Amino acid sequence: MRPWKKILVVSMNEERASVLRFTLDVWGFAVTCAPSAAEAFDLVQAEKFEVLLCELPLVGIERLLELSREFDQGMRSLVLAGTVREFPVGINASAVIHKQDFSAAFLRERVKLLAARKRGPGLGIKPVASVSMPPIEEQISAA
């Protein structure tokens, strides 16, 4: 059995965090919740997470993303934004989703995509052996 992908959900809204936790648990992810950016960063230092799912005000998210990227370069982040205008283009997140514009299936696919790890460059690709071709004149005369 494959190990579960670990996701850290950061939300000040307990109801939304509970719904996200239940939904992600049902989909087979190991979920940990944190109510603030400070507690989330403490958890990031203590454990390794594949995805950081945030729903915080802009100031808290920017600082949390900056600190978590410095600590763990491989962790991906998904931000649930209240409005698209709320977040600048240069935010250091892997993906930003508007809260009103996504379905559960869309969230699941986005989290699965972010949680997937690359297995290394070129694994499973074998070089093709060079084949010597006869000169074109021989090919034409044979046909």
KATA-V558542 format. One record per residue. N is the residue number from 1. RES is the residue in three letters. PHI is phi in whole degrees, 0 to 359 (999 if undefined). BURIAL is I if it has 16 or more other C-alpha atoms within 10 Angstrom, else O. D_CENTER is the distance of its C-alpha to the mean C-alpha in Angstrom with 2 decimals. Layout:
N;RES;PHI;BURIAL;D_CENTER, N;RES;PHI;BURIAL;D_CENTER
This chain:
1;MET;999;O;21.36, 2;ARG;289;O;17.79, 3;PRO;290;O;16.47, 4;TRP;290;O;14.17, 5;LYS;283;I;10.54, 6;LYS;266;I;10.87, 7;ILE;235;I;9.33, 8;LEU;255;I;11.21, 9;VAL;260;I;12.40, 10;VAL;243;I;14.50, 11;SER;208;I;17.12, 12;MET;280;I;20.83, 13;ASN;273;O;21.65, 14;GLU;297;O;22.41, 15;GLU;295;O;22.78, 16;ARG;295;O;19.41, 17;ALA;298;I;17.78, 18;SER;295;O;20.00, 19;VAL;294;O;19.11, 20;LEU;298;I;15.32, 21;ARG;298;I;16.11, 22;PHE;298;O;18.52, 23;THR;298;I;16.45, 24;LEU;292;I;13.47, 25;ASP;298;O;16.28, 26;VAL;298;O;17.99, 27;TRP;281;O;15.07, 28;GLY;98;O;15.15, 29;PHE;260;I;12.57, 30;ALA;270;I;14.17, 31;VAL;245;I;13.88, 32;THR;236;I;15.47, 33;CYS;248;I;16.52, 34;ALA;223;I;17.88, 35;PRO;276;I;20.16, 36;SER;215;I;20.04, 37;ALA;294;I;18.30, 38;ALA;296;O;20.91, 39;GLU;294;O;20.34, 40;ALA;296;I;16.56, 41;PHE;294;I;17.26, 42;ASP;299;O;19.86, 43;LEU;292;I;17.51, 44;VAL;297;I;15.04, 45;GLN;289;O;18.26, 46;ALA;276;O;19.45, 47;GLU;230;O;16.57, 48;LYS;255;O;13.52, 49;PHE;243;I;10.20, 50;GLU;278;I;6.96, 51;VAL;227;I;5.16, 52;LEU;249;I;7.63, 53;LEU;255;I;8.63, 54;CYS;247;I;11.71, 55;GLU;217;I;14.85, 56;LEU;225;I;17.44, 57;PRO;298;O;20.00, 58;LEU;306;O;19.16, 59;VAL;298;O;21.01, 60;GLY;294;O;19.24, 61;ILE;291;I;15.70, 62;GLU;302;I;16.74, 63;ARG;292;O;18.34, 64;LEU;297;I;15.68, 65;LEU;296;I;12.99, 66;GLU;298;O;15.80, 67;LEU;292;O;16.87, 68;SER;291;I;13.64, 69;ARG;291;I;12.91, 70;GLU;294;O;16.57, 71;PHE;280;O;16.36, 72;ASP;225;O;13.28, 73;GLN;295;O;12.28, 74;GLY;276;O;9.57, 75;MET;284;I;7.46, 76;ARG;262;I;4.41, 77;SER;229;I;5.67, 78;LEU;234;I;6.42, 79;VAL;251;I;10.21, 80;LEU;265;I;12.73, 81;ALA;261;I;15.72, 82;GLY;295;O;19.29, 83;THR;223;O;20.39, 84;VAL;294;O;18.99, 85;ARG;292;O;21.87, 86;GLU;293;O;20.87, 87;PHE;246;I;18.18, 88;PRO;287;O;19.28, 89;VAL;296;O;17.93, 90;GLY;277;O;17.41, 91;ILE;295;O;15.00, 92;ASN;272;I;12.70, 93;ALA;244;I;9.36, 94;SER;291;O;6.54, 95;ALA;205;O;7.64, 96;VAL;235;I;10.75, 97;ILE;239;I;12.20, 98;HIS;286;O;15.90, 99;LYS;302;O;16.77, 100;GLN;278;O;19.68, 101;ASP;253;O;18.30, 102;PHE;223;O;15.93, 103;SER;259;O;16.90, 104;ALA;297;O;15.69, 105;ALA;295;O;15.10, 106;PHE;296;O;12.96, 107;LEU;298;I;10.75, 108;ARG;299;O;10.71, 109;GLU;295;O;9.89, 110;ARG;294;O;6.98, 111;VAL;293;I;5.53, 112;LYS;299;O;7.03, 113;LEU;296;O;5.85, 114;LEU;290;I;2.16, 115;ALA;281;I;4.67, 116;ALA;293;O;7.20, 117;ARG;254;O;9.08, 118;LYS;288;O;11.69, 119;ARG;264;O;15.12, 120;GLY;120;O;17.03, 121;PRO;286;O;18.90, 122;GLY;71;O;21.31, 123;LEU;290;O;21.31, 124;GLY;85;O;23.37, 125;ILE;259;O;24.93, 126;LYS;257;O;28.61, 127;PRO;294;O;30.87, 128;VAL;278;O;33.41, 129;ALA;289;O;37.00, 130;SER;287;O;39.19, 131;VAL;246;O;41.86, 132;SER;275;O;45.18, 133;MET;261;O;46.48, 134;PRO;292;O;50.22, 135;PRO;303;O;51.60, 136;ILE;302;O;51.37, 137;GLU;296;O;55.15, 138;GLU;293;O;55.06, 139;GLN;295;O;52.25, 140;ILE;290;O;54.34, 141;SER;291;O;57.58, 142;ALA;288;O;55.96, 143;ALA;277;O;54.82
